[in-house]
Amino acid sequence: MTFLPKLTVVLLLVTVTATTHAQTPKDYPSKPIKMVVSFPPGGPTDNSIRMMTEKLGELLKQSVFVENKAGAAGNVGAQFVATAPPDGYTFLVTSSAYAVNPSLYGAKAGYNPDKDFIPVVVLSTQPNVISVNEKVPVNSLAELKLYAANGKASFSSPGSGTTPHLTCENIFRVMWKSDIVHVPYKGAGPASLAVVSGETPVGCTAAFGVYQFAKQGKVKLLGISSEKRLSSLPHVPTFAELGYADINDYTWTTVFAPAGTPTAVIDKMNRAMNQILEMPEFKTKFDNGGLLTVGGSPAETAAYITSEIAHWSKIVKSTGAKAD
């Protein structure tokens, strides 16, 4: 009569022991770790993690390598990692497209941001800016609004549904009721060069896509989507200062793990990455690359990503943005 209860207790203890062991892998990592970047090499997302891999490998005493799986505005890489074993050896490194795409693509995004991943840490952010070619006869956002009223303006962006595109759609179409023509490009580099060359008079990019061109006087920066002015761009007013209090947008890079990855693994990776982000030499490296380091706990990261998904879902809906 007492055999089944005792057996149940034994099985429960075995289960708890096995679960505890799975969640506290003292030997982790025991093989190379793969960081899957969901965009091509050379962009801010790719650069953010590549700057860290060598030091990350030193801290974890295991090699860390980057594999680029670009396509469908970041969806291909996200889909790949969502189905990877949740053992701590495959991570997703992606941009704010992660928060935008479920609303922009719907089911075609191929992943559920609330169920398929665990946020690890935000590595970096960039605010978005509105810039104009040096020859465009405007020097403020208010003047651009008047200039756009003549119906001849167009603006470049890194692509439909990117955060710079959505920031400008929100201002131009929703707030201004303007019909400025959107010209999507394949990435921040081409979009920045378009406004520099005058191919489009207006550009909507992450701040540091046109940072150097602004320093050279080839473009004028009219407004920035950060909460406060950047020390590197002290003359550029925030959109909030210009009367657009709701525009507080960032293009970010965050590391995610597949759902089911042990908490101990998430915590260990988070601690190592935060340690690197706090090192002065890495802050300088990121700053030189036009990136602001972030960091934070897994809980803080999860809360931020949840807020970003809600934020961009609202903007996709209000602007009526469509995927390319």
N, C-alpha and C positions, 0 to 999 in steps of 0.2 A: 504493500500500500504506500510505502514511502519511497519506492524506487523512482517513480516518475518525477516527483518534485525535486529529489536530489539530482537526477539526471538533468533536469531543467536548469538547476543552479549551476551545475558543472558546465553545461553548454553556454549559459549566459556568461560565466567567467571567461571561458575560452574566447567567446565573441568579443567581450570587452577588451581582453588582452590583445587579441589580434588587431582590433580597431585602434587601440592605443599605440601599438607598434607601428601601424600603417601611418598614423598621424604624427609620429615622432621619429622620423627616419634619421637616426644618428649618423648613418653612413652617407647621407645625401650631401652633395651629389657624388655619385660613383662613376659617372660617365659624362661625356660632353653634353652641354646644354645648347639647344637651338633656339635662337630668337628669330621668329618669322616676321619679317617686315612686309606689310601689305601694300607697299608702294615701291617704285623703282629706286635704285641707288641714287644718292646725291641730293635728295630732298631733305627737309628738316626732320622728318620722321626717321629716315634712315641714318642721318648724321647723328641724331640724338643718342641712339643706341650704339652706333659704331665708336663714338668717342669714349664709351664706357666699357666695352667688352674686355679689353686687356686687363684693366684694373679689376673688373668684376671677376675675371678668371683667377686673378691673384688672391682675391679675398675668399673665393669659394674653393680655391685649390683644385680647379677643374677648368678645362677649356670651354669657352663660350664663343659661339660663332653665329653669324647672321646669314639668313637665307631669305632672299627677296621673292615674294609671291604676289606680284602686282596683278591688277585687273579688276574691272567693274568697280572703280572708285574705292578699292579696299575690301570689297566683299569676298574676293577669291581667297585672300590670305585669312580672313576671318573664318570662312567656311572650313578651310583646311585645319586650323587650330581647334575649332569647335569639335571636330571629330577625332582629334589626336588623343592618345592615352593621357589621362590626368595624373601623370607620375612625376611632374616637375622637370621634365626634360624638353618640353616644347612650350614656348610662350609666344603670344601675339604682341607685336609692337605696332600700334596703329595710331591714326590721327582722330580728330574730332569727327571725321566721316563716320566713325563707329556709332556716334550718337545721332547723326543725321540720317544715315541710310535706311534704317528700319521704317522711318516715316516717308522717305523719298522713294524707296523701291518697294515698300510693302513686303510681301512674302518673298519676292525675288531677291531680297538682301541675303536670304539663305541662312540667317542666324537670328537668335533671340537674345538681345543684349542683357535681358534680365535673368535668363536661365542658362545660357550656354557658357558663360565666362565668370571668372572671379577677378575683379580689379586688383592689381598689385600696387602700382604707384604711378603717379603722373610725373613724367620726367621733365617736360618743358612746355612752355606756352609762348605764343606770339599773338599780339592783338592785330586786328585788321585795320587797314587804312584806305582812304580814298585819295588818290593822287591824280594830278593832271600833267600833261606834257608842258614843258617850259614855255611853249609858244601859245598855249591856250590863255586867252585874256581874262583869267579869273585868279583871285588870290585868297578866296575864302569859300566856305561851303555855301554861304548865302548867295554869293556871286555865281557859284556853279548852278544853283537852283534856277536863277534867272537865265543863265546861259543855256541850260537844258530846255527851257521853255520854247526855244526857237525850233525844236524838233530835229536838230542836226547832230546831237550828241550820241556817242556810243561808248560803252565801257567794256574793258577786258576783265576776265576773271580766270582763275585756274581751272574752271570747269563748272558746269551746272551742278548745283547742290553742294559745292564746297562752301565752307563758312564765309570766306570773303564775298562770294557771290550772294549768299543769303543776307549778309549784312547790308549790302548795297541794294538788293531787291527790297528789303524792308524799308530803307530810307527813300529810295527813288520811287518805287511803285506804290507802296502802302502809305507812306507818310506824305510824299510830294505829289502823288498821283501823276507821276511823270512817265512818259513812254520812251525813256532812254533805251536805246537798242543794246541788248546784251550780246557780246561776242565771246563765247567760251573758248579757252585754249586748253591744251593738254599739259597742265602743270603751271606752277608759279613762275618758273623761269620765262617761258614764252609769253605769259600774260604780262609780266613786268616789262619785257622787251617791247611789247606792243605799245605800251603807253610812252616808253622812252623814245621810240622811233616815230611816234605820232600816228601809228596805224590805227589806234583808237585814241581819242583825246583824253579819255578818263580811264583810270585803272582801279580795280578793286582787288587787293592782294593782302597777304599777311605783311605786316610792317616791314620786315627786313628783306622781303623780296625786292623792294625798291629803295631800301635804306641807303646803299652806296650811291645810287643814281641821284637821290635827293641831296646827298652831300656834295655831289658834283654839279648840282644846279640843273640837272637834266629833267627833273620832275619837281613839282611842288606838292607837298603833303598838306591836305586841307583839314583832315580830322582823323582821329585814332580811336579805336573801340575799347581801349583799356579803361580801368576804373580811375586811374590818375595818369598824369603825364609821365612819359618815360624820361629818365635822366639822360639817355642817349639822344632823345628827340625833344628837348625841353620847349621848343618853339611850336610844337604841334599840339593844338588843343584837343581835348577829349570830346567825343560827341555829346557827353553829358553837359560839358561846359557850353556847348553850342545849342543847347536846348533839346537834345535827344536823350533824355534820361534813361530810356529803356535799352539803349544800345550799349551793351557791355559784353562784347563778344571776343572769344579767343579761339585761335587754332592751336590745338594741343597735341602732345604725344604721350601716350599712356601704354603701360605694359599690362597685359591680361594673361591669366592662366585658364586652361579649360576647366569647366565646372567639375567638381569632384576632386580637384587637386588638394592634397592634405594641407591643413591649416599651418602645420609646422613648416612646410615648404614655402608657402606664401609668405610667412613671417620672415623666414631666413632670407629669401630673395629681396623682400622689402627692406630689411635692415641693411643688406649689402648695398643696395642701390641708393638708399638714403645716405649712407656713409660716403659714397662717391660724390653725390650731389652737394654735400656739405664741404667738400675739399676745395680750398681757394683756387687751386689750379684748374679744377673742372668748372667752377663758376666762371672763370676767365675764358676757358675754351667755349663754353656755351654762349657767353656774352659776345665773343668774337664771331660766333656763328649766327648772331642775331636772335638768340634764344634766351628765355628767362627760366632758370631752374626752379623746380617746384618741390617735389618730395611730399612726405606725409605718410601717415599710417594707412594700412589697408582699409580700415573703417572710414577714414577721412576721404580716401580715394573713391570708395564705393559711393559715399554720399555725394561727392562732387559729380561723378559720372551720372548718377540718378538725376541730379538737377540739370545736367547738360542735356540728357535725353529729353526731358520735359521741355527745356528751353528751346531746343532746335525743332522739336516736334511742332511746337506752337508757331514758330517762324515758317516752317515748311507749309503748314496749313494756311497761314495768313497771306503768304506771298504766292501760293499756288505753284511753287517751284516744281519742276519736273526733271527727271534724270535725263542725261544725254541719250 
